[in-house]
Amino acid sequence: MIVAAGLSPAWQRILVFDSFETGEVNRSRASCECASGKVLNVGRALHALGAESKTVSPIGGMSGALIRTEFKTDGIEAAWVDAPPPTRVCTTILNQKDGTTTELVEESAPLDDDVVTRFQQTLKTAVDEAKSVILSGSLPAGVPADCYQQPVSGTSARLILDLRGDELLALLPLRPLVVKPNRSELAQTLRRDLNNDADLEQAMRDVNRLGAEWVVVTDGPRTVRASHRDGFLQVGPPQVDAVNPIGCGDCLAAGLAVGLGNGLDFAEALQFAVAAAALNATDLLPARLGRSAVQELANTVSVTSSAR
């Protein structure tokens, strides 16, 4: 089983505009809503890729009830932790005129100690049954950076961390299999600029030295890089007709876990994961993947390696 866990789920509104002008009245030509946020995108992607999985996350209020209903209707297994504050609502604005995506992000409400404790207990129970664990998303205000340490310490499961900042640094001593930030998140975590590829590769090596076996860094539609003590991999994402990029990194994390769980070596799993991320961009709603379509696209993805 693969566990997807995180503390910042969202209910997502997606609005499509022929043209969007700030400071003006804008009327959308299409709209839709769905469960989202990194943890829920990962959980849905795992389910779509055919993995036995469980999503662990706090939810609350009317938006939380909508998330619960959607996952139940679609047969996605979850262990919800009831929380008093309503789950946040975020909005994606897709401007068809210039192809831009704008995110209006509502920050997660603070969680009291009781909710965090119950989340940790629920996660610990799920981790005890897991082959892989994906931790993703930001922490709500007031949640300690080391909140994941106790539930995952001592596990033999593969740890895949799509985290940033102090919460990522707190888990590196546990020697996770994969750390998967994007370029800006890596810069934020290490508190330094990554102005060129040499800076980026040095930062990746530093995170390897701090405990990560593999560091995978995404950079929008550009080359995906992975580093290991033995060298580097580079993957050029396939060209697709992008509709909505939201959730691509989450699908990459899920694809890695599924590929590794199916016995692929790391380069093959990365091909599969990059294909999952690219295919996600072609759909209006996040993480609605087809496993066979992902595998077909993965067969076109090239990987190059270089020694350190």
N, C-alpha and C positions, 0 to 999 in steps of 0.2 A: 504493500500500500504506500501511496505517496500522500503526505500531509502538506497542505497549503495553509499557512497561518499568518495572521497579521492583525493589527489593531486599528487600521484606518480604512474600513470599507466605505463605500459610497453608493448612493442611488444617483444614476447619471441621466441627465437630460441632454439630448443631442439635437441641435437646431441647425438646419441647412438653409443658407441664404444664397440667392443668386448674386447678391452683392451686399456687403456689410460696411456701413460707414459709422465710425464712432461719433457720438454727439448728435446722431440723427435717429428718427423713428425707423426701425428696420422690421420688416415683416418676413418671417420664415416661410419657405415653400414646402418644408417637410420637417417633421419632428418625431422623436421616439424617445423612450425611456427604458432603462434596464439597470440591473445590478452591476456594479463596477467597483472601482478602486482596485489597487494592485492585487490584494489578496483574493478578491472575488474573481478577477480576471484570470488569475492563475488557476483557481479551483475549477472554473468553467473550462479553461483550455485543457486541463488534465482530463476532465470528463470527456470532452470532445475527441481527444486523442486516444480514448479507449482505456485509460489507466484506471485501476482501482484506486480511489482517492477519497480524501476527506478534507473539508475546509473547516478551519477553526477561526472564529472571529466574533467579536461582540457586535450586537445590533440592538437598536431600540427605536421606539416611536413608530409612526405610520410608515416612514421610509424603511425602517427595519422590517416591518410586517410585509411590505412589498418584496423585499429581498428574500425573506423566508418563503413566501409563496412562489416566487419565480424558481428558486432552487428546487423546491419540492415538486413543482409541476414538471420541471425538466429532469427530475430524477438524479440530481446532483447531491451526493451525501454531504452533510454538514453537521458540525457540533456547534450550535450557536450559544453564545453567552449573553444572557439578557442584561441590558444596560439601561439605566434611566434616561440618559440624553438621547434624543433622536439621532439616528444615523445621518450624517451630513448629505447634502444634495449638491452635486457639482454639475456644471453646464459646459458642454462643448459647442463652440460656434464654428461651423464649417462655411468658409467663404468661397463659393464656387468661382467668383470672378478672378481671384488671384491664387486660389489653391491653398490659402492659409488656414491653419487650425488655431483657434484661440481657446484656452482653458480658463474658466472662471471657477476657481477652487475654493470651496468652503473648508476651512480647517476643521479637523475632528474636535469635538467637544472634549474637555478634560474628563477622565475616568476616575472614579473614586477607588480607593485601595481595595475595596471588596470586589469590584469588577475585575481589577487586574489580578487579584489572587485567584478568583474563579477561572479566569482565562488561563493563567499559568497551570492550574490543576487540570483543566480540560486538555490543554496542549500536552502536558506530560503524559496523560493517559493515551492520547493519540500517538505520540512519539514512540511509546513502548511497543506499538504494533507496526511501526513504519519501516520501510526500506530506504525511503528518501524523505527529507523534510525541506520545504521551501519556505523561508521567512522573508516577507516582503513588506514594503511600505514604511511610511514615517510613523513616529510615535506621537500620540496626543500629548498636549502640554501636561507636564507634571508626572508622566510615566518615566520611571528611572531607565537610564540607558542600558542597564544590565538585566532588564526584565525577562529576556529570553534565556539567560544563562542557566537558571535552575532547571527549567523544563527539558533542555536539550543536553545538559552536561551528562557525559557518560554514555550517550547513545552510540550505537554502532551504525545508525542510519547515515546515509550521505546527507551532508548539510549543504544546501544551496542558498546563499544569502544575497537577496536583492535589497540591500540596506545601504545606508550612508551614515556618515558622521560618527558620533560616539557610540551609537548602538551597533554599528559594524565593527568598530575598533574593539568593543567589549567582547566580541565573539571570536576574534582572530586567534586568541590562545587555544581555542578548542580545535584548531586546525581544520576548518571547513574544506570540503572538496572543491567548492566553487564559490567565488565572490563575483557578483555580476552588477557592478554599478554602470551608469553611463558616464561619459567623459566629464561632465560638469559635476556629477555626484562624487566622482573620484577626486577631483580637484578640491571640492568642499571638504571631503573627509580628511585629506592630507594637508589642508589649509595652505595650498600653494597653487600658482597658475600652471597650467599645462598648455603652453603656447605652441608647441610643435610636437612632432612625433617622437623626438628624442626625449622630451620631458615626459610624455605619456608612457613610453616604455620604461623609463626609470621609475616612475610612480608605480607601475604594475609590478616591477621587480621588488620594490619596497614592500608592497602588500604580500607578495609571495614570502618574503623574508619574515614578515610578521605572523605568518601562519597559514595563509591560503595556498592550497595545492595548485589550484588554477584560478587565474583572474581573467574574467571575460569582460571586455569593455565595449559597449555599443556607442555609436555616435550618429544617431539619426539614420538616414539612408546610406551613410558612408560605411567604409570597411569596418568589420567587426574584428577585434584583436583579442587574442588569448595568450597568456603567458604561463609558463611552467618553469620549474627549476632547470629543465633541459633546453628550453628554447621558446620560440613564439610560433603561433599560428595566425594566419590572416584569412578572412573569409569575405569575399565580395558578395553582398546581398543581391539576389536576382532582381531584375527590373520588372516591376509590376505597375499596373494602373492603380495608384493609391486613391482610396476614398476617405479613410479615416485612420490616422496613425496611432490613435489611442489604444493602448494595450499591447503594442508590439513587443516591448521588452518583457512583459508578463508572459506572453506566448513563447518567447525565447527561453525563459526560465523553465516553463513547463515542458517545452520540447527537449531541453537538456535532460531533465529528470526522466522523461519517458524513454528517450534514446538510451541513456545509460542503464536504465532498468531493464531494457530489452537486450542488453549485452553488447551494444555498440561500443567501439573504442571512442576516445574522446573526440577525435577529429570527425568521425562519422556522426556522433551525437550532436556536435556543433553544426554540421551541415543540416541535419534534421531540424535543429532548433532555429537556425537562421531562416530556413524555409517556412517554418511555422510563423515566425515574426513577419516575414514578407507577405504571406498569404493573409494574415490578419488585417493588413493594411488595405486589402481590397474590399473589405466589408464595412458597412456603416456601423454595425454593432460589434463590440470587441469580443474576441475569443470564440467566435463561431467557426471552428475549424473542421475540416474533414481529413481524417488520417491518411486516406489514400491520396488525396490531393497534395497534402504536405509531403508525402514520400515521393510522389512524382516530381514535385518541384525541387526536393532535396537532391534528386539525381542530377540536376543541372547546376548545383552549387559547387564551386571549386574551392579547395583549401590549399594554401601554400604554407610551408614550414621553413623556419630558419633556426640555426643553432644560436644559443645565447653567447 
